[in-house]
Amino acid sequence: MNRALLVIGLGVVAFAVTLAVYVGTHLSSEVMTALTGAACGVGAVLPGIIVGVLSLMRRRDAERAMPQVPPTPYTAPQYPPVIVVASPNALPAGPGGWQGMYQPGYSAPVSARQFSVIGEEGVGR
C-alpha cells in the first residue's frame, strides 16, 4: 500500500513539473508575470488561512469539551393588566370636544405664521 502511494505521488509530481515546463515555454512573459503574482498572493494568504482554521478547530473542540448547561429562560416581571373603561358621557360635549378639557392658556396661539427664505434679501422682514 505504501509503495502504491509513493508511485502515485511521484507520478503526480512528475506530471506537474512537465506541465509547468510546457506551459512556461509556450506563454508570453506578461502572462507568466501574472501567474507568478497570483501564485505569490496565494502563498502569502495561505499561512493566515491555516492559522485561522486551526484556531477555529481548537475553539470548537474546547466548546465541545465544556459541559452543557441548560439555559435559564428569561421571565419578565408580571404586572397586573390595565383595563380602562370610559363611558360615552365621560368626555364633555362642549365646543372643543376632548380638547375643551384643557385650559386655554396651555394651547398655542393661533395666528398667521411668517416664513423667510434664507438667502433672499428683504423678504419676510
N, C-alpha and C positions, 0 to 999 in steps of 0.2 A: 504494500500500500504506500509506504514512504517513497519507494523508488518510482512509482507511477506519478505521485505528486511532484517529485523532483523533475521528471522528464516533462510533464505538462508545464511546470513553471519555467523551465529553460526554453521550451518551445514558445511560450508567450513572450518572454523577454527577447528572444531572437526575432520574433515577428515584429515586435515594437521597434527594435533597433533598425531592422530592414525597412520598415515603413517610414521611420523618421529620416533615414538617409535618402530614400526615394523621394519623399515629399520635399526635403531640404534642397535637393538638386534641381527640382522642377519648379519651385516657386520663386517669385521675384523677391528682392531684398526688402521692399516695403511690407509685403505680406509676412515675411519672416520676422520683421521687426514687430509687427502687430501680434503675431503668435507668441513671440518671446515675452512681450509685455503682458499678454494675458496669462502666460504660464507663471511669470514672476508675481503677478497680482494674486493668483490662486495660491501660490506658495507663501505669500505674505499673510493671507487671510486664514490659511489652514491652521496654524497654531492657536489662534484665537477661537476658532470653531471647536477645536479639540478640547481646549480648557473649558469652554462653556458647556459642552456636552458632559464632560467629566464632573463638573460642579453640579449640574442638574441631576445627574445619576446619583451622586453622593447625597444630595438633598432628598431625593425620592427614597433612597434606601433608609435615610435617617427618619423620615416620616413614617415609613412602614414599620420601623422598629419601635416607634413610640406606641404605648398602649392607647387604645381607642377609648376616649371618654365621651359618653353621650352628651350632646349639647343641652343646656338647660333652656327651656323655652322662655321667652320674654313675656311677662304678664303685666299688662298695663294696669294702673290703678283703676279700680271700679268706682265710678261716680254714679249717684242716682240719676235717673233720667229726668230731664227738664221738660215739663209739659206746660205750654202756655195756651190758655183758652180765653179768647176775647169775644165777648158778646157783641152783637151789632150795635148796641147802644153805648158801648164803651168810649167811642170817639165822639167829640162834639160835632153836631151837624151845623156848624157855623159857616160863614162865607169862606174861610180858609181851609176847611176840612181838617185834616190832621196837622197841617202847618199852622192853623189858627191857635193851637195849644201853646206855642212859643210866644214870648213877649216880643213886641215889635222892635225893641232895641237890639235883639240878637240877630236880626236879619240884615243883610247888606242893603244899603240904599240903592234904589233903582233909579239910575239916571243915564243920560246919553254918554257913551264912552267915546273917547277920542284916541285915535291911533296915529302914530307918526312913523314914517318910514326912515330908517337910518340912511343917511347919505343924501337926502333931498333937502334943499335949502328952503327955509321959510314955510314949510308945510307942517301943520299941526301945532304951531306956536302962536 
